Amino acid sequence: MIIPKKLRDDSLRFVLITPNSKRPFEEDWTTKNNYKFDDGKLQEHLNKDTNIGILCGTPLRNGQLVILDLDDLNILSDLDQLLPETFTVLTGSGKKHFYFVAPLGTPKIILTKDGHHYGEIQSTGTQCLIPGSIHPITNSEYKIEKDLPIADITSLKLDVLRQRYTQDKKTIIVESPNWDQYVTLDISNKLPILSLVDISSFKKHRDEFYGAHPIHGSETGMNFFINPGKNMWHCFRDNCGGDSLSYLAMKEGLIECGEKLRGKKFIDTLKIAQEKYGLKLSTDDQAKIFGNKSIYDDADFDPYKLKEFNRELEIICDNQVENLKIKEVEWLIQDLIPDKSLTMIGGKSASYKSTLLLHCAYCIATGNKVFGTLATKQQRVLYLNEENTWNIFKPLLTKIRTGIMANPTKDLFFSTYQDLRIDRQEGIDKLKKVIEEFGITVIVFDSLKRFIAFEENNADQVNQFYVNIIKPLMSKYKLTIILLHHAKKDVQGANDLDMLRGSSDFVNLCDCILLTKRIPGKTWFELRQIKNRAKLEIGSKKILITDNDGFHFTEISVGEKVSGEVEKNDCANDIVKFIKNNPQEVYKSHELTKAIEYYGNNKVYEALNELVANNMLNKIMQGTYRVNKEHEVWKK
């Protein structure tokens, strides 16, 4: 018997079951006598082919594990419409277990109504037998029916289950929407949202009303909130909302739920509001929205964005500074990448930039330590890849994931070769939709140049990119953004901060900058933190990558030699390899320096002198060399 891959998570706990039963045989199994999937005592029990239980209620991701223990399969069609697909087990009695991550604090729920028992939501204080266990009465095995990742279930859907299948009338109301995330126009207050929405069938929650979405409906019957006092609406299904004007545009079919209202659609919405709903648009109102422009001048005009940028400045007096409560720096990756920062990782081609970033992305999404030593803050990551197609990208992902011994995670997302441009409005809109739909808080761009069309050496365009795109995204969604960027080709002797390609304003705008350097043919790379606004930069790290059924990252001391590699004559050896692969009569030192530029001028000259001293090369004149064909090294 083995623990299923989808359940091999360090957060989950397992209990030892009495043979031929469903009962744990150890005391205090809910508190201390429970075990991680790789615990030796659990493995010993597994080898006896006896039953194992999984402890419900244990913390998992941002919630806790619950299991819908379904006895009445007649309601499956109803549940299929309500619940997301998830890891599912066919029990030894022919019933089903559905595994979910529920909000913290979710109790056990008995699903019994009008004397009929449907099942239970197993939570804290309970356990369920896992696949491979044997039912004590039927002698049938528990089997995996759907080998999927464990899905999230909201308190809203748990509430629907409670209302449909229990006598309990208590409602678990999902927390009120975050109304502060929306920008509203002053003119929208002249169009009350209650004049647009029929709330006769809605329920009241504090100062809000909720029910089924009036336009696209609802699986739960309670996915739509309105706040009359704020004159706003919110849809939980599409994680969107806004003011009464945006709702009117949706009601009139001008936009879809979640689509941004701007340009001609905004202008048409104003016309409808005036003609059908009696909205009075004064000259002052028009001036507040459009400034000195005619309402027909700019088809792409975004009044909500203008309103957001025109908010008043927050001013703090010096005598108030000492009383300010400032949060300590939080780290996405301990001492390496600050949380909610703009970070750039640069380096030349084939210097392990993408491999490093993928390792970091998997560690952040799964809560593993980077290089096995640096703690991470677990978050949802979106890795945008425009460098490689899936036939190259997929094997790399497998290697990285296997290397940290992680199961496929629901907290890491990829977009590959989608020709996404984030310096265009349509690209920004697509990105925002993904951020909101999947709750993304970390975005990786691999590589930056593939996502922009403007001239990267133009300081003004770089600044516009930051001010108009990157900064608003980070501010609105509380993002950490990591940009993969390339280094310049000819940077011998250059300052570290001058190594990155493009305008120096890229460097100035970033909170943190990392550089990778790798000598071709080596399995290790150097990682340097050359800028860090949060604290003093950390020292250089030497990272070894070994491929043992997966990529394993290990930090080794900077002076440490890697097994099988000779460090002393690396430069000389690489010059010999280059000459063998590029035979010609004479060689110029500057050509050799450029060909193996990763060593630098001094290293190359030292190596050339060594080759001359060993009679491998003859020095014709200053900076010019000829191969000594009589030497054995050229005959091999």
C-alpha positions, -999 to 999 in steps of 0.1 A, spaced: 0 0 0 13 35 -8 1 70 -2 -14 85 -34 7 112 -50 -20 138 -46 -20 133 -9 18 136 -5 18 170 10 38 180 41 7 197 55 -14 166 56 -14 140 84 -22 103 85 -33 80 113 -28 43 119 -60 22 117 -68 -10 136 -66 -40 112 -100 -49 96 -117 -17 109 -120 20 104 -108 30 139 -74 45 148 -57 23 174 -34 50 189 -47 75 215 -45 112 208 -45 106 171 -62 140 165 -34 159 182 0 142 182 -2 106 170 -6 114 134 22 114 107 35 130 76 33 109 44 71 100 45 73 93 83 91 61 90 64 48 114 37 54 88 58 36 61 63 6 84 25 4 89 19 7 51 42 -22 45 19 -44 65 -9 -37 39 -32 -25 66 -56 5 66 -45 41 69 -67 71 76 -62 108 66 -68 134 93 -95 159 83 -93 195 93 -55 198 89 -43 231 74 -37 229 37 -27 258 14 -47 288 28 -75 267 43 -81 232 57 -88 197 44 -124 186 45 -139 155 29 -175 152 16 -184 117 27 -214 111 4 -238 82 12 -267 91 -11 -254 89 -47 -288 101 -60 -278 137 -55 -246 134 -76 -261 153 -106 -269 182 -82 -235 181 -67 -218 180 -101 -234 213 -110 -225 229 -76 -190 215 -68 -157 217 -86 -140 185 -98 -115 173 -73 -96 143 -59 -123 116 -55 -123 82 -39 -147 53 -45 -151 37 -10 -151 0 -2 -189 3 3 -195 19 -31 -200 54 -17 -177 84 -25 -153 107 -8 -147 142 -23 -116 160 -10 -116 198 -7 -97 227 7 -123 247 27 -119 280 46 -102 277 80 -126 270 108 -151 250 87 -168 225 112 -181 191 106 -215 192 89 -241 164 91 -261 163 59 -295 151 72 -328 166 62 -364 155 68 -352 123 83 -330 114 53 -292 111 56 -271 122 27 -237 121 42 -212 144 61 -186 170 56 -158 155 76 -136 181 93 -116 186 125 -117 156 148 -124 130 121 -106 109 96 -114 89 65 -97 58 50 -75 65 21 -72 46 -12 -56 12 -8 -75 5 25 -100 -23 28 -136 -19 39 -140 -41 71 -174 -54 60 -173 -57 22 -136 -65 20 -135 -42 -10 -107 -18 -16 -109 20 -15 -99 32 -50 -91 65 -66 -119 75 -90 -106 109 -101 -68 114 -96 -71 153 -96 -56 179 -74 -76 188 -43 -99 216 -53 -109 247 -32 -145 249 -19 -159 283 -8 -179 290 23 -206 301 -1 -209 266 -16 -207 250 18 -236 272 28 -256 260 -2 -250 224 8 -261 232 43 -293 249 31 -302 221 7 -293 191 28 -297 200 64 -324 213 87 -299 240 99 -312 273 87 -281 291 99 -264 307 69 -226 310 65 -224 343 47 -193 349 26 -174 380 38 -185 412 22 -167 422 -10 -138 445 -8 -155 476 -20 -123 496 -18 -109 479 -49 -134 497 -71 -132 532 -85 -165 550 -90 -175 581 -109 -193 609 -92 -219 610 -120 -229 574 -111 -243 586 -78 -271 603 -98 -281 568 -110 -290 547 -79 -281 511 -84 -314 501 -68 -332 516 -97 -314 491 -120 -316 459 -99 -347 441 -87 -338 430 -52 -373 416 -43 -359 381 -41 -326 391 -25 -315 385 11 -301 413 34 -267 411 50 -258 442 71 -261 471 47 -259 449 16 -282 426 -5 -272 394 -22 -288 369 -45 -284 354 -80 -267 374 -106 -295 392 -126 -277 388 -159 -259 355 -160 -275 337 -131 -258 317 -104 -251 281 -94 -254 290 -57 -282 315 -60 -261 340 -40 -231 351 -61 -242 388 -65 -238 416 -39 -250 452 -41 -242 480 -16 -268 507 -20 -249 531 2 -218 529 -19 -239 525 -51 -218 495 -61 -222 459 -72 -199 428 -70 -200 394 -87 -182 366 -68 -182 343 -98 -162 366 -121 -146 385 -92 -155 419 -106 -178 448 -99 -181 486 -100 -205 514 -99 -241 518 -113 -229 529 -147 -208 497 -152 -238 476 -141 -261 495 -166 -236 488 -194 -238 451 -185 -276 451 -182 -279 467 -216 -256 442 -232 -228 466 -240 -202 447 -219 -199 412 -204 -196 407 -166 -159 414 -158 -153 436 -189 -140 470 -183 -162 500 -193 -144 526 -214 -143 543 -247 -173 542 -270 -191 517 -248 -188 542 -219 -202 570 -241 -231 548 -253 -238 539 -216 -241 576 -208 -265 581 -237 -287 552 -225 -286 565 -189 -298 599 -201 -324 587 -226 -339 557 -207 -332 563 -170 -334 601 -168 -298 608 -159 -290 645 -160 -255 652 -173 -246 688 -166 -216 708 -180 -198 704 -147 -204 667 -147 -190 664 -182 -160 685 -173 -152 662 -143 -153 632 -165 -137 644 -197 -118 676 -188 -117 699 -218 -123 671 -243 -155 666 -262 -171 633 -252 -166 621 -288 -129 630 -291 -113 598 -276 -129 564 -283 -104 547 -259 -110 572 -231 -110 556 -196 -127 578 -170 -122 553 -142 -84 553 -147 -84 591 -148 -104 593 -116 -80 568 -99 -49 589 -110 -66 621 -98 -70 611 -62 -57 636 -38 -21 632 -25 -17 619 10 5 643 29 23 635 62 37 662 85 72 656 100 58 657 135 35 627 126 63 606 111 74 591 145 39 578 151 36 561 117 33 523 120 56 508 93 55 471 86 88 453 86 100 440 52 84 407 43 103 384 20 90 364 -9 123 345 -8 143 350 24 168 378 20 167 373 -18 135 388 -32 113 411 -11 75 406 -12 55 431 -32 86 443 -51 97 448 -86 127 425 -91 149 419 -122 170 388 -128 196 394 -155 224 374 -171 237 362 -204 222 334 -225 224 299 -210 232 312 -175 204 293 -159 181 323 -155 149 305 -165 159 273 -147 165 294 -116 132 313 -119 112 281 -124 128 266 -93 119 297 -74 83 297 -88 77 261 -77 91 267 -43 69 298 -38 38 281 -50 44 250 -28 60 266 2 93 247 -3 127 263 4 147 278 -25 180 259 -28 167 239 1 178 267 25 159 299 18 123 301 32 95 313 9 62 330 15 37 307 -2 17 325 -28 -1 319 -62 23 324 -91 17 332 -128 48 323 -149 45 340 -183 68 323 -208 73 337 -243 108 321 -248 100 284 -253 72 263 -267 56 235 -246 78 208 -262 108 224 -246 90 239 -215 71 208 -203 102 185 -197 119 214 -178 89 218 -156 89 181 -148 126 182 -139 121 212 -116 90 199 -98 106 165 -93 137 181 -80 119 196 -50 97 164 -46 65 184 -51 32 172 -65 15 192 -93 2 223 -76 -30 244 -81 -11 275 -70 12 278 -101 0 288 -135 16 291 -169 11 310 -201 34 299 -229 39 314 -264 7 334 -264 22 366 -280 11 386 -250 21 423 -251 17 442 -219 25 476 -234 -9 473 -252 -43 478 -236 -57 444 -248 -27 427 -233 -31 445 -200 -68 436 -199 -61 399 -205 -35 399 -177 -59 416 -153 -86 391 -160 -62 362 -152 -49 379 -120 -85 384 -108 -97 349 -118 -69 329 -103 -60 352 -74 -24 357 -86 0 376 -64 34 368 -81 40 373 -118 72 362 -137 79 376 -171 103 353 -191 117 373 -208 108 410 -206 118 418 -242 92 394 -255 63 413 -238 72 448 -249 74 464 -284 89 498 -273 126 506 -276 143 494 -244 170 520 -247 145 548 -246 144 562 -210 111 580 -215 94 549 -228 108 528 -200 95 552 -175 61 553 -192 60 515 -191 66 516 -153 43 545 -144 14 535 -166 15 497 -165 38 481 -139 32 504 -110 -7 505 -113 -7 467 -116 15 462 -85 -6 488 -65 -40 475 -74 -33 438 -70 -5 439 -44 18 420 -67 54 409 -67 67 412 -103 99 394 -115 114 404 -148 138 381 -165 162 403 -186 193 397 -207 228 412 -201 248 431 -226 273 412 -248 304 433 -244 306 444 -208 342 436 -198 351 458 -168 317 473 -166 299 481 -134 275 453 -123 245 477 -127 256 485 -162 255 449 -173 217 448 -180 205 455 -215 186 487 -223 181 520 -205 197 524 -171 162 534 -159 153 497 -158 179 494 -130 167 526 -113 131 515 -111 137 480 -97 136 473 -60 159 443 -63 183 430 -90 200 396 -92 226 385 -118 234 350 -129 268 340 -144 277 306 -157 307 292 -175 296 271 -205 299 234 -198 296 238 -160 267 226 -139 269 255 -114 262 292 -117 270 322 -96 241 343 -82 248 378 -71 224 403 -56 236 437 -68 207 459 -57 183 455 -27 163 485 -14 151 464 16 185 457 32 222 455 25 229 432 -5 238 396 4 270 380 -8 276 360 -39 261 325 -40 274 295 -60 246 272 -69 251 236 -81 225 219 -102 225 181 -103 202 160 -124 191 129 -104 156 122 -118 151 159 -114 169 192 -110 183 196 -75 197 230 -65 224 231 -38 243 261 -25 280 254 -22 308 276 -9 321 301 -35 356 286 -34 345 250 -34 354 228 -64 328 208 -80 335 171 -84 348 162 -118 358 198 -128 393 214 -129 391 250 -120 427 262 -124 431 259 -161 395 264 -172 402 294 -193 432 278 -210 413 246 -217 384 266 -232 408 285 -255 421 251 -267 386 239 -273 377 270 -292 408 268 -315 401 231 -322 365 239 -332 375 271 -352 408 262 -370 427 291 -387 462 303 -393 465 330 -366 444 342 -337 440 376 -322 438 380 -285 408 403 -287 390 377 -309 396 350 -283 386 373 -255 353 380 -273 347 343 -280 350 333 -244 341 367 -228 328 351 -196 363 350 -182 373 387 -188 404 402 -203 429 394 -175 420 358 -173 423 353 -211 457 370 -212 469 349 -183 457 317 -201 474 328 -234 507 333 -216 503 298 -200 496 282 -235 527 300 -249 549 289 -219 538 253 -226 546 256 -263 510 251 -274 509 285 -290 536 307 -305 534 344 -300 541 361 -333 537 397 -320 517 415 -294 482 402 -294 488 377 -322 493 339 -318 498 309 -340 492 272 -331 523 250 -326 510 221 -346 539 199 -332 524 199 -297 505 167 -287 474 186 -276 466 195 -312 470 159 -324 444 144 -300 
